[in-house]
Amino acid sequence: MNDKPKTRKPKIRGPKARDIRKPKTRRRYDARLRSERASATRERILDAAKELFTARGVDNVTIGAIASAADVSAPTLYALFQSKTGILKAVVERSFFGARYAEIARQAETAKDPEEILRITASISRIILDTERAEIGLMRGVSALSPELKAIETELEAVRFRRQEARARLLVKTAPAARRLGLARVRDILWMYTGRDVYRMLVLERGWSSDEYENWLAETLIKALMRGM
C-alpha cells in the first residue's frame, strides 16, 4: 500500500490569480478602443473633406489639404480611403445611405404587403433625397462640372437601382398589375419615380414640402404598380 501523501497543486490566490485573466480582457478593450478611434478619425476626415469640397469645389481640393484640415497625416488618409476619389465617394455615400436610410431599409426587408412596400419605398426616396440635399447640396452646386463627382453619383445610382430589385420582385409576385408589367418594367418605374429629377422638380423648383412629395410618390406608385393606371 502506497502511503505516500498526494501532492496538490498550489492554488493561486491574490493578485497573481487576477493577472491570469487580464490579458484577454485587456485585448478586447484595446481592440474596441482602436476601433472607436478609427471610426472617429474616419468621420473627422469626411467632415473636413465635405467642408473643403463645398468651399472650393471637388477638383480644387488636394489630399494634403484634407489631411491638414482633419489634423491627420496623408498616409492615414491613404490607408483609410486609398485616394481622394475614395474620400469623395465615402462623403457622397454617407449622404445617400446613412443611418436613417438603414433604419427604413430594414423595414422594407420584412414587408410583405405590396402597398406597404410602396409606401416604404416612397419614404426611402424622401430620406435619401432630403439628406442628400442637406448634406451635399451645396457641394454639388460648386462641383457640378466635376467628372469625378459625376462618375461617383452615376455609380451610386446604379447601387440604388440594384437595391430596389428585391422589392420589385416581391411586387411582381404579389400584385397582379405589377405582374402584368413584368419585372424589368416595374424596376424601371420604381427607379424613375424615386429619382432625383422628380424630387428636384417638385420640391426644389415647385416648392412642395417633403411630406407632400412623399405622399404623392406613394400614391403614384400604388396607382402605377397595383391599380394599373
HELIX and SHEET records of a PDB file:
HELIX    1   1 PRO A   15  ARG A   56  1                                  42    
HELIX    2   2 VAL A   58  ASN A   60  5                                   3    
HELIX    3   3 ILE A   63  ALA A   70  1                                   8    
HELIX    4   4 ALA A   74  PHE A   81  1                                   8    
HELIX    5   5 LYS A   84  PHE A   96  1                                  13    
HELIX    6   6 ALA A   99  THR A  110  1                                  12    
HELIX    7   7 PRO A  114  VAL A  142  1                                  29    
HELIX    8   8 PRO A  147  ARG A  163  1                                  17    
HELIX    9   9 GLU A  165  THR A  174  1                                  10    
HELIX   10  10 PRO A  176  LEU A  181  1                                   6    
HELIX   11  11 LEU A  183  TYR A  193  1                                  11    
HELIX   12  12 ARG A  196  TYR A  199  1                                   4    
HELIX   13  13 ARG A  200  GLU A  205  3                                   6    
HELIX   14  14 SER A  210  LEU A  225  1                                  16    
END                                                                             
